[in-house]
Amino acid sequence: MRLIFLPHISQWPASVAQVAIRIRKRFNDAPNQFNSISHEVRSLTIILQDIEVALSGHKLSTQQQTDLVQILGSCRCVLEDLEKALDKYQVLESRDGNLGEKIKRTWKRVSFEPADVCELRDRITSNVTILHTFLGRVSSQTLLEIKHAVKKIDMLQEDHERLQILDWLTTVDYSVRQADLIALQQEGTGQWFLSSPEYKNWLRESRSTLFCPGIPGAGKTVCTALAVDDLTRRFKTQKDVGVAYVYCEFNRWHEQKAGDLLINILKQLCLMKPSLPDGVMKLHKQCNGRKNLLRSEDISETLQLVAAMFSKVFVVIDALDECQTFDGSQAKFLAEIFKLQSNSATNIFATSRPTHIPEPFRDKTALEIHASEADVNRYLEKNMFRLPGFVNRSPGLQEEIRTSITKRVDGMFLLAKLYLESLIGKRSPTSIYKALSNLSTVNDEYVYDRAYEKAMDRINDQADEQRHLAKQALSWITCAKRPLTSTELQHALALEEGQSTFDMNNVSDMEDIISVCAGLVAVDKESHVVRLVHYSTQEFFDRTRRKWFPDAENEITIACITYLSFDCFTSGYCQSVEEFEQRMTSNPLYDYAVQSWGEHAKSASNAYQQIITFLCDQAKVDASSQALMVSTAGQVFLGAETITDPLEPELDEFCPRETHIMGIHLAAYFGFHDIISALIENQQAVDVTDDWGHTPLMFGAGKGHKDVVRKLLDEGAIIDAKDIDGRTALSWATEKGHAHVVELLIDNNADVNTMDIYAGSPLLSASRRGHLLIVQALLDKGADSSLEYDVGKTAIHLALEHGHRDIARYFIAKDANINARGQSGQTALCLATQMGYKDVVELLLEESGNSGIDAGGPRERAVLVASLSGNWEIARLLLDKTPETHTRGWNIKRALLSAKMADRDDIVELLLIKAGINPQDHLYHLHEALLLSEARMERFQGLFSKIERSQELFSRFIHC
């Protein structure tokens, strides 16, 4: 045992003061915006030194020592947080610009005191005040003020921890998008919507739904922003009313799966409560702070609990048509939202295109969204200044523009913007009149396509450099795998093939980039995200991309590889958090490049050699793989989904050690089967492992790349190789639900009963995850359904626990061991009863007639479970199938007691009748008394059982 020696309490203030002094030195040459916090750190240093002097001649009471420890702990915590914050606003640079020269910290330019620094300043001020109070009261033993101050510190600390836990749930913040939308609104826009009877009724009624369809560009998102703004203002002082909202966007699908959206709504509701709900605290503790352990059931249950804490909840959803449907995310999300409405007073608002009306909204109140003529006129009037000077000097011409555009757009707000934009470059009134006469009307099926075509014509009419810049920008924005920030786009457009370093002198100004794009591009003021002006713009370019940007994927792939191959990455892995953050800050496109180069490369035909060269450069592969692991938010390299898996290694925010991921691993990860042979020829072994024991075959199988798996097997990959957790390629393919890869692996004789170190098999994993096709394939190849996980749980137990009825039914049809007992003695029948799956219970009872579910005991226990859960229908079903001789057993009596104590008289009556007792008879009262006495006896029996068990364990312990 190692002994730890702590300094005397009188030395503790000095140790904290040393930290404060070290931080004070960092404020040398700091911008004026940091003067206030620098002053507070100085004040903290002085008071700490004063307390050190005071303690040298004073003996503290136990309570005073406890208070001082708590206060100093808070001081050290805020100083550590301040050091981390300062790292963001300082960069490391050499004094003379040479790498060999001495390195110093240089301050970044800021225009005002950053919000996080402001919050830290307030925390320091609070600590200084408390320390002054402590010093003033230390001799008089008056601790009242100190206790109040300590309580304040506790509250600040609790608030800090609360925000940390909520950020653990999700860092996606839709309030930024909301702020951008409100900032763009013209005063008075959308008043017709807020004044409509439909909206007012929705506000007033409980559990109401308002569905707002609208054609593209009608202003659906504008109305959503107005609704959110109205709700937050209206209920600002009513803390028992919750408001949550999401903005679905086509290019954010990777962070808008069903679970992501539900977690975000949960976080928003939690933020409206003064303290963190117990359910969320429990969830965080249950997952040990690891997000990849969150289960969809837990998210749903916690959301239901938190929503029930409000008297009323408003959920606002924009652009349902942009919420992905291919993986069932939209259906799952809506099912949970309407479940929320059923269980609590939740009002639902949603917008979508009229061609996409999800089933749950088909019979709900609808209000069609359109831009009113007043809204269009207001927009045109406010933006008329953007037109040439001769327009602004001619009221008559302005009126003609307003009249012509308003008439042709007929409620399509986006079209009004595009038409106004088309007039900006005109040189005379005649050209304006001509352009107005050629505007398409909304009756034209291709009205938007024609508007976008004309915008591209204007781009092509520009000078060569402007045209090239516009097309480059539009190709990047259109093809990007996620939204780009303005800085990322600027760096992307500055790249040239063959560069070994980045040229800052080649960066274009963002305003110039926007100006050459003919109104098709906008930048959000709050988030700095660059986006196309509308979803319909993306759809237009998706249809016509080959015409405008025929070589976009090749160019973007080569640009990403060029960026990843810069000389600054030859050092490979960063060895510290500071070094890594400096790398990411200095190279703003790096995060996007490491995540997305492989996705772009799949559609590139001329980047083969550049990819090979990069994947054979181990130092640059090291650098990119480290950034890729951090970019996937701490989730294991093999899977980027939010999953429930305690077996996956967790990368928190930074992975300082080398993981020995090779180029062949990345090729398998991104799905480049045609490159694998070339990498093997370059001495990269087919079964090389990273530090977790993952082979390229596991990467390919885990990502669902069938061609990669086939290629690696052809190259001699060991099919049943295991990683450090005992998982094989088949385990990974099963876990991720890649049925086509599973079939390929088992056709090549992969071991279907392989067990990992946690006693998990592919069949158990597929059953837990709900992968029916994989379950069928594994059983057809001889997978053992009796293998147990977590002390007695077989595959059918896991399927039932996680709500996969179809898999449970399949096991029953396949004569699985349905009498197996789980850890708590539960059979499949008990589990199905507990989950409320009447159809599965019926199947199990039918099966008892063929293979014989144990009579008596399991059914009696199932009746007890049905009573405990208050499920009358299943209780009746079970009793109808229970032999008469078993209706007076101990479990039936316990079921009676449970139903009686839960005031479920319907179940009590059902049980009594089945037991042959008339509920109206006096015997009923005698039976009730008997039940109560048996309940008392049962408690004593439980106590004796615990004592006997404890004695048994103690006996085993002393004889070890």
Buried (B, 14 or more C-beta within 10 A) or exposed (E): EEEEEEEEBBEBBBEBBEBBBEBBEBBEEBBEBBEBBBBBBBBBBBBBBBBBEBBEEEEBEEEBEEBBEBBBBBBBBBBEBBEEBBBEBBBEEEEEEEEEEEEEBEBEEEEEBBEBBEBBBBBBBBBBBBBBBBBEBBEEEEBEBBEEBBEBBEEBBEBBEBEEBBEBBBEBBBEBBBBBBBEEBEEEBBEBBBEBEBBEEBBEEEBBBBBBBBBBBBBBBBBBBBBBBBBBEEBEEEEEBBBBBBBBBBBBBEBBBBBBBBBBBBBBBBBBBEEBBEBBBEBBEEBEEBBBBBBBEBBBEBBBBBBBBBEBBBBBBBBBBBBBEEEEBBBBBBBBBBBBBEBBBBBBBBBBBBEBBBEBBEEBBBBBBBBBBBBBBBBBEEBBEEBBEEBEEBEEBBEBBBEBBBEBBBBBBBBBBBBBBBBBBBEEBEEBBEBBEEBBEBEEEEBBBBBBBBBBEBBEEBEEEBBEBBBBBBBBBBBBBBBBBBBBBBBBBBBEEEBEEBEEEEEBEBEEBBBBBBBBBBBBEBBBBBBBBBBBBBBBBEEBBEEBBEEBBBBBBBBBBBBBBBEBBEBBBBEEEEBBBBBBEEBBBBBBBBBBBBBBBEEBEEBBEBBBEBBBBBEBBBBBBBBBBBBBBBBBBBBBBBBBBEBBBBBEEBBEEBBBBBBBBBBBBBBBBEBBEBBBEEEBBBBBBBBBBBBBBBBBBBBBBBBBBBBBBEBEBBBBBBBBBBBBBBBBBBBBBBBBBBBBBBEBEBBBEBBBEBBBBBBBBBBBBBBBEBBBBBBEBEBBBEBBBBEBBBBBBBBBBBEBBEBBBBBBEEEBBBBBBBEEEBBBBBBBBBBBBBEBBBBBBEBBEEEEBEBBBBBBBBBBBBBBBBBBEBBBBBBEBBEEEBBEBEBBBBBBBBBBBBEBEEBBBBBBEBBEBEBEEEBBEEBBEBBEEBBEEBEEEEEEEEEEEEEEEEEEEEEE
